[in-house]
Amino acid sequence: MQRGSDRMSAHRDDEMKHELQGLLRSGHPTRTEEWHGPEPPAEDDPDVTHGPVTPGRGPTYLEALRLELARNLTRGSFPAGPRELTRTLRHGNAPDALVGEVDRLPDRARYGNVQELAVALTEAGPTRPGGA
């Protein structure tokens, strides 16, 4: 039951729903002007998700890796093997270091979600400089 105390009419309410429909369905900003959207963090920005960055504080390697994978992969990307995931990451302009880590996983492996992929990458360990 509506009491008429709304600030907007039902017609304006429907207009606003229609305006937001593209954003809600797509999952990403739908504005054409780039300056409207927030600027993404740079790869070398400090991670401040958990507050100020201090020694001994912050996410573990698994948590940070899982977060980075979740930023670049969707649920529709799974289940998949390393080749499909590498292709998806490259298509989404993921950081080269992340693409390289996924690319060196065994070709026959299949991953059902981001967690399984992050665990496999953690167990494989990060690549060493110099190819060692």
N, C-alpha and C positions, 0 to 999 in steps of 0.2 A: 504494500500500500504506500503510495507516495503522498506526502503531506504538502508538497509545494514549497519546501524550504530549500530546494536545491539552488545553487548559484547559477546553474546553466540549464537551459531547456533540454528536453529530450532530443530535439533536433540537433542541437550543438553537441550533445553527448555522442550521438551517432556519427557526426562529422569527425570528432576527435578519435573515435574508434577506427574509422576508416583511414585517417591519417597515420595512425600507429600500426595498422595492419601489416604493411610491408616490413617494418622493423621487427615486429613480433614473429613473423613467419620466416624471415631470412636469417635472423640471428646475428646480423651485423648492420652497421649504420647504412642507411639508404640515402643519405644526403649527397647531392652532387658537389657542393662546395666543400673542399677539403678542410677549410678552416673551421667548419662547424664541429667536426669530430675531435675527440681528445688525441693528443700526440702520443704514439706508442713509446714505451721506454726503449732506450738504446741498449745494445748488447752489453756495453761496458758500464752501464749504470749500476750502482750498488743495489742489492736486494733489500728493500725496506718493508717487505710484507709483514714481518714479525717485529717491527719496531726498529730502533736504531741498530745499525750494524756494529757489533762489538766482538772482540775475539771470544770464541767459544759459544757464540749465540747465533742462531739462525737455523735454517732448515738443513736437514741432512742431505747427502748427495742424492739419495733415493727420492726424497720429497721434492727437491729442486728439479730433478730430472722429470719426475712425474708431472709437475706443474708445467714445465716447458713443453712436454709432449702434449698435454691437454690443451695448451694454447694453440698448438699447430695441427692437431688431429681431431676429428669429430667421431661420434659414435658410428657413423656410416662408414668410417675407414676400416672397421673391424668386422669379422675376423680377416686377417691378411698376413702375408709373409713379408719379409724384409724388402723385397723388390717393390711390391705394391706400396708399402709404407714410405719407402724412399721416394718413389714417384710422387706420392701425395704431398710429402714434405717439400719437395722441390717446387711443385706446382703452387704451393701456398707460401713460397718464399721464406721457408724456415731457415734459421741460422745454419751455415755450412758445417759447423762443428756437430750439430745435432744430426744432420743428414749423414755425415760421415760415420757417426757412431752406429746408426741404424743400418747403414749399408754394409758394415762389416759383420753383421750377425749371420748365422748359418742360413743358407738359402732354403732349406727344407722346413725350417721352423715356421709355426703359425701362432699368432697371438690373437686372443679374443678381446682384449681391452688394453687400455693405457697402463694399468697396473702390471699386467703380465709382461708387457714390453719393457716397462721401467725396471722390473726385477731382472729380466734377461740382460738388459744393458748394464745394470749394476753388477751382476755376477760376472759379466764379460770384462768389466773394468774399463776405465777411460783409456783412450789411446795415449801412448807415450810419445813425447816429442822425439823425432829421429826414427820413428818406425819400430822401436824396440818393444 
